[in-house]
């Protein structure tokens, strides 16, 4: 399952070389792609499902080293640098920290931002001033993956042996699991309508004691520049959200009708929000700083 909000030529060419069946979720925003992926898993019957972002240069090595682990019943993940040149990778050696939104030091500031830009920060209005005393509290959490406290260094991982590497986060980086796992932990976003990878990692690991494993040879190249997501060839809001099988294409017109699983028939184009894009609201492995 390839998250495909952009049409990056070199990334699509690279992903097409993978020795695995492919389904592309093209031009979806993150809440909508979660719904589409949940439906795809529910409507199909594969033993395992993998998910990866579209701003990558890959080869088959991550699949080769992770397949034996997934076949043992493990949830697995490849890894990459947070962005080009980063010394850190998106594997964590400590659990993601969670705090109720109202208890976060930035909460009042975000409420003021909502007064200035309600379209951008309206999600903060969802937070109850009184902390819920039931499981619904998990819907109103902020998450922290402080790089100096929890992230592995790239060189550190590369120096490890051939044993599986336990990680407390999987950033949709060749994340693989059985169908049963994805049905039990359906894709969903955080309070911010993003961070679906963080949300899965917290629910699976922090809440239920699950484990995710990587391997030092499951590395691939992440095309993100510094802390901004790539916005070239951005398709969200530009063309109708589409789910299709087979080879990926830069040009949507080349997708064969028989390969299309879903097209949003109610779609109408809208302007791209470059302000949101620059702040990483869609990124699948975002470095969160509130």
N, C-alpha and C positions, 0 to 999 in steps of 0.2 A: 504494500500500500504506500503510494508515493504522494506526499503532501506537495501540491503543485500550484501555489498561488502565483508563481512566476513562470516564464518560459525562457530559461537561460540556456542558450544553445549548447555550450560545452558540458553543462550538467546533464541535460537530456541525453546527449550523445553518450556520456559516461554511464548513466543509469540503464540505457538500453543494452549495454554489454553484459549486464548481470544475468547469471544463469539461474533464473527464477521467473515464475509467472508474475506479471505486473498488472496493477490496476492504478490508474492515475486519478487523483481527486483535484481537478484543475479549476482554479479561479474561485475557490471557496474562501470565505472568512473562517476564522477558527471555530466559533460556535457551530456554524453550519457544517463544517467538515467533520466535526465530532459526530453529529447526527448521521451524516452520510456514511462514515466508517462503521458506526454501530449497526446501521441497516445492512451494510455489505457483509459484515461478519454474521449477522443473524440469518441472512438469506443464502449464505453459502456454507460449505461443509469441508473446508480445508482442515488438515490436522494442526497446522501452524500458520500464523499470520505475522508478517514483519512490517515495520513502518520506518520510513526514512524521509527526511526533508529533501528539498529540490535544489539547494544551493551547495552541491557537493560534487566532488570528483572521486569516483569509487572504482574498485575492482572487485573480483570475487573472493579475495582473501578473507574479509570479515565473515562472509557466509560459510566459507570452508572451515574456519576454526570455531565458529559458534554453533554450527549445525549439530555436532556431537553433543554439545551441552543441552541444546533445546530438546534433543531426542531423549535425553536423560530426565526430562521433565522440568528443567530449569527455565527461568525467564532470563533472557540474555540481552546484551547491548554491545554494539560497537562503540567507538568513541572518536572524537576529533578535538582539535584546538577550539577554544571558545571563539576565536577569530584569527585571521591570518597574523602570525607573529606572536600570538599569546603564548606565554610560558605554561599556562594551565590548560588542562583538558576537561571535558565535561563528564568526568567520573569523580565521585565524592567518596571520601573515606570516613565521613561522619554524616549522620542523618540531617535532612533539611530542617531548619528551625521554623517553627510555626508560632504565630502570635495572633490573638483576636484583634481585628482591625482597630477597634476603639482603643486598644491598649498600646498600639504602635505609636512611637513618638511623632510620626508624620501624619497621623490621622487628621488633626485639626488643620494642618496646612493643606491637605488634600480637600477638605471641606471648603476651604477658602478658594482653592483652584476651581472647584465646581461652581462657585458663585460667579467666577469670571468666565469660565468655559464649560457650561453645563452639558453641552453635547459631548465633550471629551471625557468629562469626569462624572457623568451621571451615575455610574455604578456605585460611587461612594454612598449614594442615598439609600442603597439597599441595606446598609448595615444597621441593625437595631442598636439603639443607644444602650439598652439593657442586654447584657450578654445572655444568649439562650442557655438554658440548663439541659438541653438535649442534644442529639446528634446534629441538629441543624446548625450548631455553632461552627461546624466544619465548612460551611458554605461562606463564611465571612472571615477567612484567615488571610493574613499576609505571610509570605514565605521569604526566607533569607538563605542564600548559599554563599556566605562570605568567603572570598577566594583565599584569604590568608589562613582560614581556619579549617576548611573542609575539602578543598579541591586538590586533586593530584596534579603534580607537575608532569609535563610531557616526558622529560628525561627520566623522571622517577618511574613512570610506567614502562618505558622502554628498557630500563635496567632490570625489570622483573623476569622471573623464570617463566616456564610454560604452564604453570598452574592457573586456574581461573581466578580472576580478580573480582572481589566483591565490591559493588558500588551501591551507593544509596541514592543514585539518580540515574535515570536514563532519558536522554534528550532527543528521543525519536531519531536515534542514530543506529540503524539496523537493530532496533528493538524488536525482539521476537518472543512470542509466547504461544501457548496452545490456545485453541478456540475457547476452551472452558475458562481460561484466565480472562480473555477479552470479554466474554459474556458476563463474568462475575464482576469485572472492573471496566464497565463501558467507558468510552472516551467522554470526558467532560472538561469544561473550562473552570477556571477559578473565578473569584468575585469579579475580576477585571475582564472577563470574557476572553481570556487568553490563558497561557501557562498550562495547557492540557498535559504536557509532559511532567511538569512538577506535580500537578494534581494526581496523576497516576502513581508517581513514585511515592508520594506521601500516603495515599490510601493503601497501596500495596505493601509498603515497607513499614512506615511509621505506625499506621493504624493496625495492620493485620500481621505484622511480623514476617512478611515475605522477604525473599532474597533475590537480587539481580546480579548476574555475573557477566564479566567481560573477559577479554583476553588481550594480551599486549599486541598480538598481531592483527587485531580487529580494528586497526586504525584506518581512517580515510581523511581526505582533505576537505576542509570546510572553507567555502569561498567568501564567507562574511568578512568585510573590512572593518577593522577595529570593533566598536560596539554598535554599529549601525547595520541593519539588515539591508540586503541588496534590493534595490527598487527598480532596477532596469528590467524591462519586460514584465512589469507587474500587471496581472490580469484580473485581480479582484475588483469588481465594480466596472470592469471594462467589457467583459464578455460573460455569457451565462455559465454558471457553475455546471461542470460536466464531470461525470464519472465514466471512464472508458478503460478497456483492457488492451493489452498488447504493447507495441512499441509506442514510445512517446514522441510527440511532435512539437516543434516551435510554432508552426503555422496550424491553427485549429482546423482550417479547412481540409487538411490532409487526414484528419481522423475519419476512419471508415464508419459508416452508419452501423454496420453489424457489430462493431466493437463498443458502441456506446451503450452504457447501462442506464444512465440517467442524465437528463438535461433539465435545468430549471426553466420551465415554460413561462414563469411569471417574472423573469428577469427584465430589468430595465437599467441601462447604463447610468453610472453616476461618476462624479469627479473623484479622482484618486486623492486621498488625504495624505499629502506628503508629510504633514506635521506628525501624524500618528505613525507613519512608516519610520520616520527618523527616530522615534522613541521606542521602536521595537514591539509594538503591540501585537504583532502577528508571529514574531519569531518563535520557532519551535524549540529552540534551546537558548532562550533569552537569558542574558545576565540581568537579573532583577535588581534595581536600585530605586527605592522609594524615598 
